[in-house]
Amino acid sequence: MHSEKSEESKRQHRTKEHLKQALIKLIKEKGYHNVTVKNIVDSAAYNRSTFYVHYPDKMELAKDLLTAMLQGLEKSLGMPYERGRKKYTANLNELSLDIVFYIYKNRHFFELINQDDTLPGLHIQFPQTIVKIYKEQFVFETINHIPVNMEYFKRYTAYGFYGLLQNWIRNGFQETPQEFIREVLDLAKTHIYSIEYIGNEPSINGRSN
């Protein structure tokens, strides 16, 4: 019984992934608002009834796609770091930014930022996710421990990083992930002395740290 449920779960996951990939492809071809459920199921080689088993409409599919990709983005940014251990920017290397490899691996999705009529919420939630991660999951020290408004500093740094990512994506990933990371780290060393990953665990009163 457990094996049957596991297989059914895998089958449902595969179906959803096929529908998501079809949506990405179609947005690039004709823009989000011109895509219909019929377009999606035809592209994914399913029928409409299969689609409606998983999603009530195109909007819910789009929301599921965006949520899944941004959750992966958030997870990737903390992966190279050990919780509570400070890392100095002078010692960081290409393995310190898994988020770049995540974006490159999923470039078919992230190329959607190049579209005007694109996945609803992508242009806003992509940078906001990076800001949220910086604000909630990392502690930064400035070069020479210069005192600054740290909320502003994190926002400034996060949006600067997003701007570089946006340019990299829009230029068709001309630099390899390793080359891009080296450029980002060289810039980071001009204003960040150290980084400490604190994660995003609930505090005693139930709120995030």
Buried (B, 14 or more C-beta within 10 A) or exposed (E): EEEEEEEEEEEEEEBBEBBBBBBBBBBBEEEBEEBEBEBBBBBBEBEEEBBEEBBEEBEEBBBBBBEBBBEBBBEBBBEBBEEEEEBEBEEBEBEBBBBBBBBBBBBEBBBBBEBEEBBBBBBEBBBBBBBBBBBBBBEBBBEEEEEEEEEEBBBBBBBBBBEBBBEBBEEEBEEEBEEBBBEBBEBBBEBBBBBBBBEEEEEEEEEEE
